[in-house]
């Protein structure tokens, strides 16, 4: 794939970006460097490498679920004017 000013302008147009000539030149150089790095990576031998979905072990950081004091119905409805028959009153759904 040829990385040229025409490609940079097309990508900028698709992304709805208005780039100055200086920015286009800078992005042209950046794109070339990025593709060169990926080209180097693709040369690595990965035949004996097992796929890795998550290389870092993740731990669940949630707290233990302990029952606590709950609000009474009156406490829950105390700060709203939109209540009816002991429930929150919301807009009608059609």
Secondary structure, 3 states (H helix, E strand, C coil): CCCCHHHHHHHHHHCCCCCCHHHHHHHHHHHHHHHHHHHHHHCCCCCCCCCCCCCCCCCCCCCCCCCCCCCCHHHHHCCCCCEECCEECCCCCC
